[in-house]
Amino acid sequence: MRWVTRAGVHIDRAACGWLIRRCIDPDAEFALVADGQPVPADATAFDMPGAELSHHGADCSFETILRRHDLTDPVLWRLAEIVHEADLEDDRFDAPEAPGLDAILRGLSMTCDDHRVLEISGPIFDALYEYLRRRILLGREPT
């Protein structure tokens, strides 16, 4: 399936790309369009103004995708809090990991094109997911 988002991939778009590939469509192909450009008819839009899978209410796009696809994994929801804080910086969640994740994604966006950011950020989100999973299972910081 084709998915499309805005060019200039950063935290929410990178996280959504990872979530889509991990939980919804492992064979996802991503296209990027400039702001204001039309979405291809054969693609599902995310993190774009007017898209169903975008910011709604107080939720970032990552949270919206979790809700729309009934993804209930508590690790994904903890990750959503971190993504939310890194993307919106509204202090809605206690997410001390958010500034570091934001810095890493900003650095990637400065050194790589958008498709490469989507590719490289996958293992970063895999690692963060596993860290959070073990922290939840252990009830403490994993070593």
Phi, psi and omega per residue, in radians:
M1 nan 2.568 3.080
R2 -1.670 2.411 3.089
W3 -2.179 2.576 -3.120
V4 -2.367 2.499 3.073
T5 -2.532 3.086 3.136
R6 -1.289 2.575 3.004
A7 -1.126 2.809 -3.097
G8 1.520 0.850 -3.065
V9 -1.071 2.236 3.054
H10 -2.366 -2.608 -2.900
I11 -1.014 -0.999 -3.049
D12 -1.180 -0.764 3.139
R13 -1.138 -0.725 3.110
A14 -1.130 -0.780 3.135
A15 -1.104 -0.723 3.115
C16 -1.113 -0.733 3.096
G17 -1.015 -0.795 3.089
W18 -1.056 -0.823 -3.117
L19 -1.074 -0.761 3.132
I20 -1.038 -0.854 -3.129
R21 -1.167 -0.647 -3.070
R22 -1.342 -0.672 -2.946
C23 -2.085 -0.311 -3.003
I24 -2.074 -0.853 -3.012
D25 -2.555 1.567 -3.088
P26 -1.076 -0.356 3.141
D27 -1.782 0.359 -3.088
A28 -0.956 2.428 2.988
E29 -1.994 2.339 -3.066
F30 -1.920 2.358 3.021
A31 -2.063 2.678 -3.124
L32 -2.193 2.431 3.091
V33 -2.249 2.663 3.065
A34 -1.256 2.707 3.078
D35 -0.890 2.347 3.095
G36 1.488 -0.176 3.109
Q37 -1.358 2.602 -3.138
P38 -1.216 2.657 3.075
V39 -1.472 2.274 3.082
P40 -0.974 2.478 -3.070
A41 -1.070 -0.477 -3.083
D42 -1.654 0.291 -3.080
A43 -2.167 2.660 3.044
T44 -1.740 2.153 -3.092
A45 -1.468 2.534 3.011
F46 -2.518 2.624 -3.117
D47 0.869 0.866 3.088
M48 -2.392 2.534 3.098
P49 -0.962 2.305 3.100
G50 1.504 -0.161 -3.137
A51 -1.372 2.573 3.076
E52 -1.082 -0.648 -3.112
L53 -1.717 1.179 -3.122
S54 -2.498 -2.888 3.084
H55 -1.135 2.292 3.063
H56 -2.449 2.260 -3.079
G57 1.008 -2.258 -3.139
A58 -1.596 0.019 -3.079
D59 -1.521 2.492 2.948
C60 -1.423 3.031 -3.078
S61 -1.080 -0.652 3.123
F62 -1.023 -0.796 3.118
E63 -1.130 -0.697 3.123
T64 -1.068 -0.767 3.125
I65 -1.102 -0.733 3.090
L66 -0.998 -0.798 -3.124
R67 -1.166 -0.841 -3.068
R68 -1.130 -0.484 -3.123
H69 -1.839 0.249 3.088
D70 0.856 0.779 3.102
L71 -1.551 2.031 -2.987
T72 -1.937 0.060 3.137
D73 -0.969 2.087 -3.114
P74 -1.088 -0.460 3.100
V75 -1.190 -0.738 3.083
L76 -1.073 -0.665 -3.139
W77 -1.224 -0.593 3.047
R78 -1.187 -0.717 3.068
L79 -1.073 -0.655 3.105
A80 -1.047 -0.663 3.103
E81 -1.089 -0.718 3.137
I82 -1.167 -0.806 3.117
V83 -1.059 -0.787 3.129
H84 -0.970 -0.886 -3.100
E85 -1.158 -0.669 3.113
A86 -1.169 -0.598 -3.096
D87 -1.447 -0.767 -2.993
L88 -1.849 -0.383 3.127
E89 0.830 0.814 -3.114
D90 -1.833 0.129 3.128
D91 1.024 0.449 3.101
R92 -1.204 -0.590 -3.092
F93 -2.169 2.678 2.997
D94 -1.470 1.725 -3.063
A95 -2.366 1.363 -3.102
P96 -1.112 -0.276 3.109
E97 -1.338 -0.313 -3.014
A98 -1.014 -0.838 -3.129
P99 -1.060 -0.666 3.115
G100 -1.166 -0.748 3.107
L101 -1.109 -0.719 3.100
D102 -1.052 -0.781 -3.134
A103 -1.101 -0.728 3.131
I104 -1.100 -0.819 -3.129
L105 -1.184 -0.631 3.071
R106 -1.088 -0.781 3.116
G107 -1.065 -0.744 3.092
L108 -1.065 -0.739 -3.114
S109 -1.179 -0.358 3.107
M110 -1.480 -0.351 -3.039
T111 -2.028 -0.134 -3.062
C112 -2.370 2.730 3.007
D113 -1.354 2.958 -3.017
D114 -1.021 -0.747 -3.132
H115 -1.127 -0.647 3.106
R116 -1.193 -0.655 3.081
V117 -1.053 -0.779 3.115
L118 -1.072 -0.687 -3.140
E119 -1.205 -0.897 -3.069
I120 -1.204 -0.608 -3.082
S121 -1.244 -0.340 3.114
G122 -0.949 -0.966 3.109
P123 -1.100 -0.493 3.084
I124 -1.146 -0.798 3.112
F125 -1.216 -0.597 3.036
D126 -1.027 -0.807 -3.118
A127 -1.142 -0.755 3.122
L128 -1.132 -0.703 3.088
Y129 -1.028 -0.835 -3.104
E130 -1.131 -0.710 3.088
Y131 -1.033 -0.830 -3.135
L132 -1.149 -0.672 3.128
R133 -1.051 -0.839 -3.136
R134 -1.169 -0.628 3.111
R135 -1.120 -0.708 3.117
I136 -1.182 -0.772 -3.140
L137 -1.098 -0.752 -3.095
L138 -1.416 -0.429 -3.058
G139 1.308 0.312 3.122
R140 -2.770 3.058 3.094
E141 -1.141 2.259 3.095
P142 -1.310 2.688 3.119
T143 -1.908 nan nan
